[in-house]
Amino acid sequence: MTKNKENRSPLSTDSSYKTKKLAILGLITAISYISVFLFRIPIIPSVPFLDLEFKSAVILIGAFMFGPLSGLLMAFAVCVIEMLTISHTGIIGCIMNILPTVCFVCPAAFIYKRKRTLSRAIIGISVGSVLMTFVMVLWNYLITPIFMGVPRDAVVSLLVPAIIPFNIIKAALNGSVTLLLYKFIVTALRKANLIPREEGCGKRNKSAVIGSVIIAGMVIITCVLVILAFNGVF
């Protein structure tokens, strides 16, 4: 009986765990919104109405910790708050904001939740990136001509040279930021006893951190170079 009690995580039997989880999710949601408020920039001149921001990275960190349903709720909350405060695109813009965030975050979190390894995180982010890009191409084709009052041919002409690259770059940067920060954040929260600890993952965590930093750094550098090329810097 004593051994069983010792092996049991103090947090798993703590009745306040749900409160702690809600507090962390609320904080992540707030940080995600603040990141949009402070940092939104167009990165491809031919589609200045599409801004790069990092709310998906912040939400994905939370979804990696607590699962895809939590990611869905955070994405919905952030996008609705964004619509009510800093956005001027109304309900259609809100829907087109929720869709890519959910398509990116939820598949990645679902795949990572089944097996918490670096390879699964990369696979999840890749699947989310492809799904997000596909959905946004489809929705830009269908909705943008109506929403912005432009000919559909004008939107089609931007799909390959601008809209698809934008979504790939956005997904790659958000995924890289997630890989770069996730292990550091989750380790700090575990040390503070705010989320459950995983047994026997010390060595695995060290190698995962190194791998995450290397992969994320390479992707970020590549994306920055591509953005500079699109903007005619070289």
Protein Blocks (a to p, Z undefined) as FASTA:
>chain_A
ZZmmmmpcfklmmmklmmmmmmmmmmmmmmmmmmmmmoccdfbfklmmbccdfklmmmmm
mmmmnojklmmmmmmmmmmmmmmmmpcnbjmlmmmmmmmmmmmmmmmmmmmmmoccfklm
mmmmmmmmmmmmmmmmmmmmmmmmmmnopafklmmmmmmmmmmmmmmmmmmmmmmmmmmm
mmmmmmmmmmnopaccdehilmmmmmmmmmmmmmmmmmmmmmmmmmmmmnopZZ
